[in-house]
Amino acid sequence: MNKDTLAIEKKKKNYKNNKFKFGRIIYYFFVVLLLFLILFPFVWLVISSFKFEKDIISWPPKLFAENYTLDNYIKVFNQIPMWSYIKNTVIFAGGVTIISVFLDSLAGYALSRMEFRGKNILYYGVLLTMMIPFQVYMIPLFLEISGMGLIDTYTGLILPRTTSAFGIFMMRSFFINLPKDLEEAARIDGLNEFQIFYKIMLPLIKPAMLSLGMFTLMNSWNDLLYPLMLTTTSDMRTLPAGLALFTGQHISFYGPVMAGAVVAMLPLLVLYVFLQKYFVQGTATAGLKG
């Protein structure tokens, strides 16, 4: 191989390296840009919650201010029953999450591992309900809950959310991928169907249950229209509903509203940090079959 050939090969190698480096730079640029677009509203919200009102509404808007205060957090806890909203949200979202994850797991197990007449028809019927918007059946739901005398009660809030089509679909997708040898061996050992579900299957889908629990908790915690429709007194409002009414009553005071939004967002953020490993593991393997 002569010198000219070596020089050409070296140029090709340098060109490929430079092209690779340029591609990596472009990739990281868009990743950083996307991360900035996602995080900037939250950073603005948190910083503004510590600002004085004049700094929040100043023009041109500024991200940082010269002075900061805790008055917005003090006002939001003094002007509205914030602790009552937090308690109602924890009971509503926590109750829905615990019951829904368990019942969705039962339904998913039955639709994936058991054989019975009409199983496929039932499964596709459940999936069809995912296509119906809440606004379509919200009035019949309100009339039904009102007729049962459950308006403005925890039971009335939790009962219609005790299971979901998405949760059943997600659990079935996990169960259907588990090897059948496990349950066959368990039956030989004398376990009944519920014991197989509880002792064998549930431990294997722990990441899936935590992922579904996180999805359900976030959906219930941040829901506005549903709890607003089924509650009539301030004592039963959840955080989104209470803050929405507070915003309407005090539209010119943005500081306390932003402080309330931070308080409502913080528990989910902390919970996600601790459950992130299971959440990513569960969502990465969801819906592989079925």
C-alpha positions as CSV (number, residue, x, y, z in Angstrom):
1,M,0.0,0.0,0.0
2,N,1.6,3.3,-1.1
3,K,1.6,6.6,0.6
4,D,-1.2,8.0,-1.6
5,T,-3.5,5.2,-0.6
6,L,-2.7,5.6,3.0
7,A,-3.4,9.3,2.8
8,I,-6.8,8.7,1.2
9,E,-7.7,6.1,3.8
10,K,-6.7,8.5,6.6
11,K,-8.8,11.3,5.0
12,K,-11.8,8.9,4.8
13,K,-11.4,7.9,8.5
14,N,-11.1,11.5,9.6
15,Y,-14.2,12.4,7.6
16,K,-16.2,9.6,9.2
17,N,-15.0,10.7,12.7
18,N,-15.9,14.3,12.0
19,K,-19.3,13.3,10.6
20,F,-19.9,11.2,13.7
21,K,-18.9,14.0,16.1
22,F,-21.1,16.5,14.2
23,G,-24.0,14.1,14.4
24,R,-23.5,13.7,18.1
25,I,-23.4,17.5,18.6
26,I,-26.7,17.9,16.7
27,Y,-28.2,15.1,18.7
28,Y,-27.2,16.5,22.1
29,F,-28.3,20.0,21.0
30,F,-31.9,18.8,20.3
31,V,-31.9,16.8,23.5
32,V,-30.9,19.8,25.6
33,L,-33.4,22.0,23.7
34,L,-36.3,19.5,24.3
35,L,-35.3,19.2,28.0
36,F,-35.3,23.0,28.2
37,L,-38.8,23.3,26.6
38,I,-40.1,20.7,29.0
39,L,-38.6,22.0,32.3
40,F,-38.8,25.7,31.7
41,P,-42.5,26.1,32.6
42,F,-42.0,24.2,35.8
43,V,-38.9,26.2,36.7
44,W,-40.8,29.4,36.0
45,L,-43.7,28.2,38.1
46,V,-41.5,27.3,41.1
47,I,-39.5,30.6,41.0
48,S,-42.7,32.7,40.5
49,S,-44.3,31.1,43.5
50,F,-41.7,32.9,45.6
51,K,-42.0,36.3,43.9
52,F,-44.0,39.4,44.9
53,E,-47.0,40.1,42.8
54,K,-45.4,43.1,41.1
55,D,-42.5,40.9,39.9
56,I,-44.8,38.2,38.5
57,I,-46.8,40.7,36.4
58,S,-43.9,42.9,35.4
59,W,-43.3,43.6,31.7
60,P,-41.0,42.6,30.1
61,P,-41.2,39.3,32.1
62,K,-38.1,38.3,34.0
63,L,-37.3,34.8,35.3
64,F,-35.5,36.0,38.4
65,A,-36.4,38.8,40.8
66,E,-34.4,40.9,43.2
67,N,-36.5,39.8,46.3
68,Y,-38.4,36.7,47.2
69,T,-41.0,35.9,49.8
70,L,-42.9,33.0,51.4
71,D,-46.1,35.1,51.6
72,N,-47.7,33.3,48.6
73,Y,-47.5,30.0,50.4
74,I,-48.8,31.5,53.6
75,K,-51.7,33.2,51.8
76,V,-52.8,30.0,49.9
77,F,-53.0,28.1,53.2
78,N,-54.8,30.9,55.0
79,Q,-57.3,31.9,52.2
80,I,-58.5,28.4,51.2
81,P,-58.8,25.1,53.2
82,M,-55.6,23.7,51.7
83,W,-55.1,21.0,54.2
84,S,-58.7,19.8,53.6
85,Y,-58.0,19.7,49.8
86,I,-54.8,17.7,50.3
87,K,-56.6,15.2,52.6
88,N,-59.5,14.8,50.1
89,T,-57.0,14.3,47.2
90,V,-55.0,11.7,49.1
91,I,-58.1,9.7,50.1
92,F,-59.6,10.0,46.6
93,A,-56.4,9.3,44.6
94,G,-55.0,6.8,47.0
95,G,-58.3,4.8,47.3
96,V,-58.8,4.8,43.5
97,T,-55.2,3.6,42.9
98,I,-55.2,0.8,45.5
99,I,-58.6,-0.6,44.5
100,S,-58.2,-0.1,40.8
101,V,-54.7,-1.7,40.5
102,F,-56.0,-4.8,42.4
103,L,-59.2,-5.2,40.4
104,D,-57.5,-4.5,37.1
105,S,-54.9,-7.2,37.9
106,L,-57.7,-9.7,38.7
107,A,-59.5,-8.8,35.4
108,G,-56.2,-8.9,33.4
109,Y,-55.3,-12.3,34.9
110,A,-58.7,-13.7,34.0
111,L,-58.6,-12.4,30.5
112,S,-55.1,-13.7,29.8
113,R,-54.8,-17.0,31.7
114,M,-58.3,-18.4,32.1
115,E,-60.6,-19.9,29.4
116,F,-64.3,-19.2,29.5
117,R,-67.0,-18.6,27.0
118,G,-67.2,-15.0,25.5
119,K,-63.7,-14.1,26.8
120,N,-62.6,-12.3,23.6
121,I,-65.9,-10.5,23.2
122,L,-65.7,-9.3,26.8
123,Y,-62.1,-8.1,26.3
124,Y,-62.8,-6.2,23.1
125,G,-65.9,-4.7,24.7
126,V,-63.7,-3.4,27.5
127,L,-61.3,-2.0,24.9
128,L,-64.1,-0.2,23.1
129,T,-64.9,1.8,26.3
130,M,-61.5,3.4,26.0
131,M,-62.8,5.2,22.9
132,I,-65.7,6.9,24.8
133,P,-64.8,10.4,26.1
134,F,-65.7,11.2,29.6
135,Q,-67.9,14.1,28.4
136,V,-70.2,11.7,26.7
137,Y,-71.3,9.9,29.9
138,M,-70.6,12.5,32.6
139,I,-74.3,13.5,32.9
140,P,-75.6,9.9,33.2
141,L,-72.8,9.3,35.7
142,F,-73.8,12.3,37.8
143,L,-77.5,11.3,37.7
144,E,-76.6,7.8,38.8
145,I,-74.3,8.9,41.7
146,S,-76.9,11.5,42.7
147,G,-79.7,8.9,42.7
148,M,-77.6,6.7,45.0
149,G,-77.2,9.6,47.4
150,L,-73.4,9.6,47.0
151,I,-72.8,13.1,45.8
152,D,-70.2,14.9,48.0
153,T,-68.9,11.6,49.5
154,Y,-65.6,9.7,49.2
155,T,-67.6,6.6,48.1
156,G,-69.1,8.6,45.3
157,L,-65.7,9.8,44.2
158,I,-64.0,6.4,44.4
159,L,-66.6,3.9,43.3
160,P,-66.8,4.9,39.5
161,R,-63.0,4.8,39.3
162,T,-62.5,1.4,40.9
163,T,-61.4,-0.1,37.5
164,S,-60.4,1.1,34.1
165,A,-60.1,-0.3,30.6
166,F,-56.5,0.9,30.3
167,G,-55.5,-0.8,33.5
168,I,-57.2,-4.1,32.4
169,F,-55.4,-3.9,29.0
170,M,-52.1,-3.2,30.6
171,M,-52.3,-6.0,33.2
172,R,-53.5,-8.5,30.5
173,S,-50.4,-7.5,28.4
174,F,-48.1,-8.5,31.2
175,F,-49.9,-11.6,32.4
176,I,-50.1,-13.0,28.8
177,N,-46.3,-13.0,28.6
178,L,-45.7,-15.1,31.7
179,P,-44.8,-18.8,31.0
180,K,-47.7,-21.2,31.6
181,D,-45.4,-23.7,33.3
182,L,-45.6,-21.6,36.5
183,E,-49.4,-22.0,36.9
184,E,-49.3,-25.6,35.8
185,A,-46.7,-26.4,38.5
186,A,-48.7,-24.5,41.1
187,R,-51.9,-26.5,40.2
188,I,-49.9,-29.7,40.7
189,D,-48.9,-28.5,44.1
190,G,-52.6,-28.0,45.0
191,L,-53.1,-24.3,44.7
192,N,-56.4,-22.9,43.5
193,E,-56.8,-20.2,40.9
194,F,-56.8,-17.3,43.4
195,Q,-53.8,-18.6,45.2
196,I,-51.9,-18.9,41.9
197,F,-52.8,-15.3,41.1
198,Y,-51.9,-14.0,44.6
199,K,-48.8,-16.1,45.4
200,I,-47.3,-16.8,42.0
201,M,-48.4,-14.1,39.5
202,L,-48.6,-10.9,41.5
203,P,-44.9,-11.0,42.6
204,L,-43.8,-11.4,39.0
205,I,-45.7,-8.3,37.8
206,K,-44.6,-5.9,40.6
207,P,-43.1,-3.4,38.1
208,A,-46.3,-3.5,36.1
209,M,-48.5,-2.9,39.1
210,L,-46.3,0.0,40.3
211,S,-46.4,1.6,36.8
212,L,-50.1,1.2,36.6
213,G,-50.4,2.6,40.1
214,M,-48.3,5.6,39.1
215,F,-50.5,6.3,36.0
216,T,-53.7,5.9,38.0
217,L,-52.4,8.1,40.9
218,M,-51.4,10.8,38.5
219,N,-54.6,10.7,36.6
220,S,-56.7,10.9,39.8
221,W,-54.5,13.4,41.5
222,N,-54.6,15.9,38.6
223,D,-58.2,15.3,37.6
224,L,-60.3,18.5,37.6
225,L,-63.7,17.9,35.9
226,Y,-64.6,14.6,37.6
227,P,-64.2,15.6,41.2
228,L,-65.6,19.1,40.4
229,M,-68.8,17.5,39.1
230,L,-69.3,15.1,42.0
231,T,-68.5,17.5,44.9
232,T,-70.6,20.5,45.9
233,T,-69.0,21.8,49.1
234,S,-65.6,23.2,49.8
235,D,-65.0,20.5,52.4
236,M,-65.0,17.8,49.8
237,R,-63.0,19.5,47.0
238,T,-59.7,18.0,45.8
239,L,-56.6,20.1,45.0
240,P,-57.3,20.7,41.3
241,A,-60.9,21.6,41.9
242,G,-60.2,23.8,44.9
243,L,-57.4,25.6,43.1
244,A,-59.5,26.1,40.0
245,L,-62.2,27.8,42.0
246,F,-59.6,29.8,43.9
247,T,-58.2,31.0,40.6
248,G,-61.6,32.2,39.5
249,Q,-62.2,34.0,42.7
250,H,-58.8,35.6,42.9
251,I,-57.8,36.0,39.3
252,S,-55.6,39.0,39.9
253,F,-53.4,37.2,42.5
254,Y,-51.1,34.9,40.6
255,G,-48.6,34.3,43.4
256,P,-50.8,32.2,45.7
257,V,-52.2,30.3,42.7
258,M,-48.7,29.4,41.7
259,A,-47.8,28.4,45.2
260,G,-50.9,26.2,45.3
261,A,-49.9,24.6,42.0
262,V,-46.4,23.8,43.4
263,V,-47.9,22.2,46.6
264,A,-50.2,20.1,44.4
265,M,-47.3,19.0,42.1
266,L,-44.7,18.2,44.8
267,P,-46.1,14.9,46.2
268,L,-46.2,13.3,42.8
269,L,-42.7,14.5,41.9
270,V,-41.3,13.1,45.1
271,L,-43.1,9.8,44.6
272,Y,-41.9,9.5,41.0
273,V,-38.3,10.0,42.1
274,F,-38.5,7.0,44.5
275,L,-40.4,4.8,42.1
276,Q,-38.6,5.8,38.9
277,K,-36.8,2.5,38.5
278,Y,-39.9,0.4,38.7
279,F,-41.9,2.9,36.5
280,V,-39.3,2.8,33.7
281,Q,-39.0,-1.0,33.9
282,G,-42.8,-1.5,33.8
283,T,-43.5,0.9,30.9
284,A,-40.6,-0.5,28.9
285,T,-42.1,-4.0,28.8
286,A,-45.8,-3.1,28.7
287,G,-47.9,-4.1,25.7
288,L,-45.5,-6.6,24.2
289,K,-48.2,-9.1,23.3
290,G,-52.0,-9.4,23.3
